Amino acid sequence: MFNKVLVLLASVAILLIACTGQDPDHAEKEKNKSVETAASVRDESQQEKKEQEEAPKTNAEEKVKAEYRVNKDTWSFEPIGDADPKVVLLTFDDAPDKYSLEIAKTLHRLKVPAIFFVNGHFLENDQNKAMLKEIHDLGFPIGNHTYSHVNLKELTEKEQEREIVKLNNLVEGIIGERPKYFRAPFGSNTDHSRKVAEEEKMLVMNWTYGYDWEKEYQDKKALTEIMLNSPYLGNGANLLMHDRKWTSEAIEEIVKGFQKKGYKMLDPDSIETPA
């Protein structure tokens, strides 16, 4: 009986071979060939990946080369090498309160960069956290303006450190990265706040001029006029503005006014920051 089964199986195998026109070793050869092909593709893929990792990065992949550095005597920005000197930096403090996102959207539409310096007490609710995330997602870097917006000279060193580091931790939890720029409230830095900023790898910056907190400039027309014609306007000016209704209303005309005067808006990514 067993022999009959063997004969029957052999007959079926011969019939299958005859129908397919393949020799008995064909299936095994094809299997081996497939394994070899897969191994070859895998090896080529691994080699290609290795070559990509070892190859020098293209300009698009490299960090933007620093073209400007801060002058700590004037808090303006000076070109490094042959960078265009006729630039101004737009910055906005006290974000994100009521108008920061609106300002960011206007700047994004105009295709000009800026830094938004934030306070931690504005980030104690989900709505403002989402607002900060949206500002960042529009492409604007976020700066540290302390957690509570207090005069650092009135605090102990431990309190100063908490004001700065606590905010950095909070911002990182929202946007996934820590601020690279630090501005003390009222421009009131201390030796310790500078040390903490350095440890946090942030560039300390104040400003060249700003007016939107003064009563006589809390108006679109007046603010636009003074920002464009301030006696302090010059190459590399660091312009201070705030999350204010009149600033939001004036910002488009301010930007276009600077452009008519031949100024470019300085890209924060081109500023030299601590390594």
C-alpha positions as CSV (number, residue, x, y, z in Angstrom):
1,M,0.0,0.0,0.0
2,F,2.8,2.4,1.0
3,N,4.6,1.7,-2.3
4,K,1.5,2.4,-4.3
5,V,1.2,5.8,-2.6
6,L,4.8,6.6,-3.5
7,V,4.2,5.6,-7.1
8,L,1.1,7.8,-7.2
9,L,3.0,10.8,-5.7
10,A,5.8,10.4,-8.2
11,S,3.4,10.2,-11.1
12,V,1.7,13.5,-9.9
13,A,5.1,15.2,-9.7
14,I,6.2,14.0,-13.2
15,L,2.8,15.3,-14.6
16,L,3.3,18.7,-12.9
17,I,6.8,19.0,-14.3
18,A,5.6,18.1,-17.8
19,C,2.8,20.7,-17.6
20,T,5.1,23.5,-16.5
21,G,8.1,22.6,-18.6
22,Q,10.4,22.9,-15.6
23,D,13.1,20.6,-14.4
24,P,12.8,19.1,-10.9
25,D,15.4,21.6,-9.5
26,H,13.7,24.7,-10.9
27,A,11.6,25.6,-7.9
28,E,14.5,25.3,-5.6
29,K,16.7,27.4,-8.0
30,E,14.1,30.1,-8.2
31,K,13.8,30.2,-4.4
32,N,17.5,30.5,-4.0
33,K,17.6,33.2,-6.7
34,S,14.9,35.2,-4.8
35,V,16.8,35.0,-1.6
36,E,20.0,36.2,-3.3
37,T,18.2,39.1,-4.9
38,A,16.6,40.2,-1.7
39,A,20.0,40.0,0.1
40,S,21.6,42.0,-2.7
41,V,18.9,44.7,-2.6
42,R,19.3,44.9,1.2
43,D,23.1,45.2,0.9
44,E,22.8,47.9,-1.7
45,S,20.2,49.8,0.5
46,Q,22.5,49.6,3.5
47,Q,25.5,50.8,1.4
48,E,23.5,53.7,0.0
49,K,22.4,54.7,3.5
50,K,26.0,54.6,4.8
51,E,27.2,56.7,1.9
52,Q,24.4,59.3,2.6
53,E,25.4,59.5,6.2
54,E,29.1,59.9,5.4
55,A,28.5,62.4,2.6
56,P,28.9,66.1,3.4
57,K,25.6,67.9,4.0
58,T,24.2,70.2,1.4
59,N,23.6,73.9,2.1
60,A,19.9,73.2,2.6
61,E,20.8,70.7,5.3
62,E,23.4,72.8,7.1
63,K,22.6,75.3,9.8
64,V,22.3,78.8,8.4
65,K,25.7,80.5,8.6
66,A,25.8,83.4,11.0
67,E,25.8,86.7,9.1
68,Y,25.2,89.2,11.9
69,R,26.3,89.6,15.5
70,V,24.9,91.8,18.2
71,N,26.7,95.0,19.2
72,K,26.2,95.2,23.0
73,D,26.9,98.9,23.1
74,T,24.0,99.8,20.8
75,W,22.1,96.5,20.8
76,S,22.0,96.7,17.0
77,F,23.3,94.1,14.6
78,E,26.5,94.3,12.6
79,P,27.2,92.3,9.5
80,I,29.8,89.6,9.5
81,G,31.8,89.7,6.3
82,D,29.9,91.0,3.3
83,A,26.3,90.6,4.7
84,D,23.9,93.4,3.8
85,P,24.2,96.1,6.5
86,K,20.9,97.7,5.7
87,V,18.6,95.5,7.8
88,V,16.3,95.9,10.8
89,L,15.1,93.2,13.3
90,L,11.5,93.0,14.2
91,T,10.8,91.8,17.8
92,F,7.6,91.6,19.8
93,D,7.4,91.3,23.6
94,D,4.7,90.1,26.0
95,A,3.5,87.3,23.7
96,P,1.2,85.5,23.3
97,D,-1.5,87.7,24.8
98,K,-4.3,89.1,22.6
99,Y,-2.7,90.2,19.3
100,S,0.5,88.1,18.8
101,L,-1.1,85.6,16.5
102,E,-2.7,88.3,14.4
103,I,0.7,90.0,14.1
104,A,2.4,86.7,13.2
105,K,-0.2,86.0,10.5
106,T,0.3,89.5,9.0
107,L,4.1,89.0,9.0
108,H,3.8,85.6,7.5
109,R,1.6,86.9,4.7
110,L,4.2,89.7,4.0
111,K,6.9,87.0,4.1
112,V,9.1,88.8,6.7
113,P,10.7,87.3,9.9
114,A,10.5,88.4,13.5
115,I,11.1,87.1,17.1
116,F,8.3,86.8,19.6
117,F,9.5,87.1,23.2
118,V,7.0,85.3,25.5
119,N,6.0,85.5,29.1
120,G,5.2,82.4,31.1
121,H,2.1,83.8,32.8
122,F,0.4,84.0,29.3
123,L,1.0,80.3,28.9
124,E,-1.0,79.0,31.8
125,N,-4.0,78.1,29.7
126,D,-4.4,75.7,26.7
127,Q,-5.7,78.4,24.4
128,N,-2.5,80.5,24.6
129,K,-0.4,77.4,24.5
130,A,-2.0,76.6,21.2
131,M,-1.5,80.2,20.0
132,L,2.2,79.9,20.8
133,K,2.4,76.6,18.9
134,E,0.7,78.2,15.9
135,I,3.1,81.2,15.9
136,H,6.1,78.9,16.0
137,D,4.6,76.7,13.3
138,L,4.3,79.8,11.1
139,G,8.1,79.9,11.2
140,F,8.8,82.5,13.9
141,P,11.4,81.8,16.6
142,I,10.4,82.2,20.2
143,G,12.4,84.2,22.7
144,N,12.4,84.2,26.5
145,H,11.0,87.3,28.3
146,T,10.9,85.6,31.7
147,Y,8.0,83.8,33.4
148,S,6.4,86.6,35.4
149,H,7.8,89.8,33.7
150,V,9.4,91.1,36.9
151,N,12.5,93.3,37.3
152,L,15.3,90.8,37.7
153,K,17.3,93.3,39.7
154,E,14.7,93.0,42.5
155,L,15.1,89.2,42.7
156,T,17.5,86.8,44.4
157,E,19.8,84.8,42.1
158,K,17.7,81.7,42.7
159,E,14.5,83.6,41.8
160,Q,16.1,85.0,38.6
161,E,17.2,81.5,37.5
162,R,13.7,80.2,38.1
163,E,12.1,83.0,36.0
164,I,14.3,82.1,33.1
165,V,14.7,78.4,33.2
166,K,11.1,77.6,34.2
167,L,9.9,79.5,31.0
168,N,12.4,77.7,28.8
169,N,11.1,74.4,30.1
170,L,7.5,75.4,29.5
171,V,8.2,76.7,26.0
172,E,10.1,73.5,25.1
173,G,7.1,71.4,26.3
174,I,4.9,73.3,23.9
175,I,6.9,73.8,20.7
176,G,9.6,71.1,21.1
177,E,12.6,73.4,21.4
178,R,14.1,75.9,23.9
179,P,14.4,79.6,23.1
180,K,17.7,80.9,21.6
181,Y,17.1,84.5,22.6
182,F,16.7,86.3,26.0
183,R,15.3,89.7,26.7
184,A,15.0,90.8,30.3
185,P,11.9,92.8,31.2
186,F,12.6,96.6,31.1
187,G,16.0,95.7,29.7
188,S,17.1,95.1,33.3
189,N,19.8,92.4,33.2
190,T,22.0,91.3,36.0
191,D,25.3,89.5,36.0
192,H,23.5,86.4,37.1
193,S,20.7,86.6,34.5
194,R,23.5,86.9,31.8
195,K,25.2,83.8,33.3
196,V,21.9,81.8,33.3
197,A,21.2,82.9,29.7
198,E,24.7,81.8,28.7
199,E,24.2,78.4,30.4
200,E,20.9,78.1,28.5
201,K,22.7,78.9,25.3
202,M,20.6,82.0,24.7
203,L,21.7,85.3,23.1
204,V,21.0,88.3,25.4
205,M,19.5,91.2,23.6
206,N,17.8,94.4,24.5
207,W,16.7,96.9,21.8
208,T,17.6,100.0,19.8
209,Y,14.3,101.7,20.0
210,G,10.6,101.2,20.5
211,Y,7.6,103.4,21.3
212,D,4.3,101.4,21.4
213,W,4.0,101.4,25.2
214,E,4.1,105.3,25.3
215,K,0.7,106.9,25.5
216,E,1.2,109.3,22.6
217,Y,2.0,106.4,20.2
218,Q,-0.9,104.1,21.1
219,D,-2.4,104.9,17.7
220,K,-1.8,103.3,14.3
221,K,-0.8,106.4,12.5
222,A,1.4,107.9,15.3
223,L,3.1,104.6,15.9
224,T,3.8,104.0,12.2
225,E,5.2,107.5,11.8
226,I,7.6,107.3,14.7
227,M,8.8,103.7,13.9
228,L,9.7,104.8,10.4
229,N,11.3,108.1,11.3
230,S,12.9,107.6,14.7
231,P,16.2,109.4,15.1
232,Y,17.6,106.1,16.3
233,L,16.8,104.3,13.0
234,G,19.9,103.0,11.3
235,N,21.5,99.9,9.9
236,G,20.9,96.8,12.1
237,A,18.4,98.5,14.3
238,N,16.7,96.1,16.9
239,L,13.1,97.2,16.9
240,L,11.0,96.7,20.0
241,M,7.2,96.3,19.8
242,H,4.6,94.6,21.8
243,D,1.4,92.5,21.8
244,R,-0.8,95.6,21.4
245,K,-3.9,96.4,19.3
246,W,-2.4,99.5,17.7
247,T,0.8,97.6,16.9
248,S,-1.2,94.9,15.2
249,E,-3.0,97.6,13.2
250,A,0.2,99.4,12.2
251,I,2.6,96.5,11.5
252,E,1.8,96.1,7.8
253,E,2.5,99.8,7.1
254,I,5.5,99.7,9.3
255,V,7.0,96.8,7.4
256,K,6.2,98.3,3.9
257,G,7.6,101.6,5.1
258,F,10.9,100.1,6.0
259,Q,11.0,98.2,2.7
260,K,10.4,101.5,0.8
261,K,13.4,103.0,2.7
262,G,15.5,100.1,1.4
263,Y,15.7,98.0,4.6
264,K,15.3,94.3,4.7
265,M,13.9,92.5,7.7
266,L,16.7,90.6,9.5
267,D,16.3,86.8,9.6
268,P,16.9,85.8,13.3
269,D,18.4,82.5,12.0
270,S,21.3,84.5,10.5
271,I,22.2,86.0,13.9
272,E,25.2,84.6,15.7
273,T,24.1,82.8,18.9
274,P,25.9,80.9,21.6
275,A,27.0,77.4,20.5
